[in-house]
Amino acid sequence: MWDQWNSVFRNTLGHAERSLVSELRDIRNRWAHHTPFSSDDAYRALDSMGRLLSAVSAPQAKEIEKQKMALLRVRFDEQRRNEMRKNSIRPTEGNPQGGLKPWREVVTPHKDVASGKYQ
């Protein structure tokens, strides 16, 4: 599309669509050279694809919307798992879990520690 813009697309599509073509060309090059993508980069790429497909009234724009929603679901699930993981490893300081024995019943402290003379 980029190479044929002036002869084929200039009279039909505007500057915004030409910018999308340029952006998607860069994304394609990054993908081809195995440059890592963040989920934000992937969402941006899908959004740009959807906008360009909508501009040319392509039916594939609906499939892009489905892929964007699937990516958002994965992203939100990942965030929820991270929050749950953070909550599960919070220190129990001040709130000991039920059923745990005091540490002095599990291990015998050294004599100087037990007598309070440890320095």
Contacts in CASP RR format, 6 or more apart in sequence:
PFRMAT RR
TARGET T0000
AUTHOR 0000-0000-0000
METHOD contacts of the structure
MODEL  1
MWDQWNSVFRNTLGHAERSLVSELRDIRNRWAHHTPFSSDDAYRALDSMG
RLLSAVSAPQAKEIEKQKMALLRVRFDEQRRNEMRKNSIRPTEGNPQGGL
KPWREVVTPHKDVASGKYQ
1 8 0 8 1.000
1 9 0 8 1.000
1 21 0 8 1.000
2 21 0 8 1.000
2 22 0 8 1.000
2 25 0 8 1.000
5 18 0 8 1.000
5 21 0 8 1.000
9 17 0 8 1.000
9 18 0 8 1.000
13 55 0 8 1.000
13 56 0 8 1.000
16 55 0 8 1.000
17 51 0 8 1.000
17 52 0 8 1.000
17 55 0 8 1.000
20 48 0 8 1.000
20 51 0 8 1.000
20 52 0 8 1.000
20 55 0 8 1.000
21 52 0 8 1.000
23 48 0 8 1.000
24 45 0 8 1.000
24 48 0 8 1.000
24 49 0 8 1.000
24 52 0 8 1.000
27 41 0 8 1.000
27 45 0 8 1.000
27 48 0 8 1.000
30 37 0 8 1.000
31 37 0 8 1.000
37 45 0 8 1.000
39 71 0 8 1.000
39 74 0 8 1.000
39 75 0 8 1.000
42 71 0 8 1.000
43 68 0 8 1.000
43 71 0 8 1.000
43 72 0 8 1.000
43 75 0 8 1.000
46 64 0 8 1.000
46 67 0 8 1.000
46 68 0 8 1.000
46 71 0 8 1.000
47 68 0 8 1.000
49 64 0 8 1.000
50 61 0 8 1.000
50 64 0 8 1.000
50 65 0 8 1.000
53 60 0 8 1.000
53 61 0 8 1.000
53 64 0 8 1.000
54 61 0 8 1.000
108 114 0 8 1.000
110 118 0 8 1.000
112 118 0 8 1.000
END
